[in-house]
Amino acid sequence: MSPRLRLLPALALLLSPLALRAALTPEEERIAAYIDAHRADFVRDLEAAVKIDSATENLAGVRAMSDFFGAQLSELGFAYRFAPLPAETKRAGHLVAERTGTRGQRVLLIGHLDSVLPGGAFRLEGDKAYGAGTSDIKGGDLVLIYALKALHAAGALENTRILVVMTGDEEAPGQPLAVSRRDLWDAAKRSDLALAFEGSIGHTATVARRGIISWELEVQGATGHSSAIFAPHMGSGAVFEMARILGEFHDELRKIDGVTCNPALVVGGTEAELDRLGGKVTGKSNIVAQRALVRGDLRFLSAAQKEEVKARMRAIVARHLPRTSAELRFPDDGYPAMEATPENAALLRQLDAVSRDLGYGAVEAYDPKSRGAGDASFVSPPLPALDGLGASGRGAHAPGEFMDLGTMPEMVKRTAVLLYRLTR
C-alpha cells in the first residue's frame, strides 16, 4: 500500500464527528453524553405534556402544564411559581422559575405553555412524535428543560443565574399586553440576554422576526335601489369603496420589503357585523351596500417600518369614492418586531461555534420574513436574543403536527453547551 493510501483512514478519522468535537471540554462532553443517554425520558415527558390539554382558553389546563414543567425545574434547584393573570384578561398566567447565583451572564429562557389545538392524542411513527403542541412548543419547552437537566447532572448549574419564563398565552395574548407581558418584561430587566424555544428550522437560528398588529376597516356608503349606483346622489356604495381600499393596500404595500398585509375577514351589505372569529351580513342583490367591514393583520420588520406602513394605509383610506366614508383602526399593540442587531448576530456566532464544536456544522440566521411573531420580540431589543432553538417538526397549529425526534439530541446539546459557556 502506498504512503498516500495509508493516510486515508487517518484523514477520515480527523473529519469524523468525534474528531470535530475536540474543542469540547471534558465537562461539555459529559453534558452531551447525558443527552444521548436520556432520549427515552424525553419522549416519555413529551407524551405526558401533549396529553395535558393546554389550549390557550383552557385556563386549568395551562396551569396544569405549568405545574408539570415547574416540578421538573424545581428538581433542578429552580424556585418555581405560577404567576396568574387577572380574570379580565381571560388568560391563566405564566410559569416563572429562577436560579440566583453570582457566576456568568444572567440568561432568560423563554417558552410557552399553551397550544392552539387541545391536547390528548399522542403517537409515535419512527422518529415522528405526533400530537398537539409537539413542535409548537411542548417539544421546545423540553429542549430547554433537558438542556438544564444535562447541566445539572454535570454539576454545571451551581451558582448560575438563569430565569425561565413560559407564557400561558403566546398563541393568543391576553389584553392589554401591558398586563399580560408584565412578568416577561420584569424578567428581562433582570437578564443580560435571552434564548427562546420556538421551533427550529434546519441549521438556522432566529436573530430577527417580524412583528404583527391587527387592523380593522369600517366603510359606509349611501344605500338605495341598485339601479342608481354611480349616480351623484347614490355614489359608489360601501363595497366598491372597500374594494378600492383593499386593492390599493395590495398594490402599494406589497412593494415594501418585509411587509405583508392580509385582509382575513370581509363582510358587506345593507347591514353587517364582524368580530375576531366571523360575522354576519344581510341585504339583497338589488340594494346598494351601506356598510362593509374588514379585519386583517399587518406584519413588519421594525417599529419604524410599522409606522411608515400605517401612515400609507391611512392615506389610502382617506381617498374616498363618491358618497362614501371609511375609518381605519389599529385596535391593539400586537407583537413588536424582533429587530436584527449586532448583539443578536454576536450571540449567533457563539451558537455557531458550539454547533461546530459538537460536530453538527454551521448555524446561519433564518430569514425574518419567514417567521411568525413570538414572545422573544417583547424583550429583544433591548436584550441580545436568539429564537428558533426549540423542536424541529411540521404542521404546527394543525391536526397533523409532529416533532422530529431525530433532531432532538442536536437541539438539546447545542442549547446545553451554549448555556454552559454563557454561564461560566
Buried (B, 14 or more C-beta within 10 A) or exposed (E): EEEEEEEEEEEEEEEEEEEBBEEBEEBBEBBBBBBEEBBEEBBEBBBEBBBBBBBBBBBEBBBBBBBBBBEBBEEBBBEBBBBBBEEEBBBBBBBBBBBEBEEBBBBBBBBBBBBBBBBEEBEBEEEBBBBBBBBBBBBBBBBBBBBBBBBBBBEBBEEBBBBBBBBBBBBBBBBEBEBBBBBBEBBBEEBBBBBBBBBBBEBBBBBBBBBBBBBBBBBBBBBBEBEBBBEEEBBBBBBBBBBBBBEBBEEBBEEBEBBBBEBEBBBBBBEBEBEEEEBEBEBEEEBBBBBBBBBBBBBBBBEEBBEBBBEBBEEBBEEBBBBBBBEBEBEEBBBBBBBBBEBBBEBBEBBBBBBBBBBBEEBEBBEBBEBBBBBBBBBBBEBBBBBBBBBBBBBBBEEEBBBBBEBBBBBBBBBBBBBBBBBE
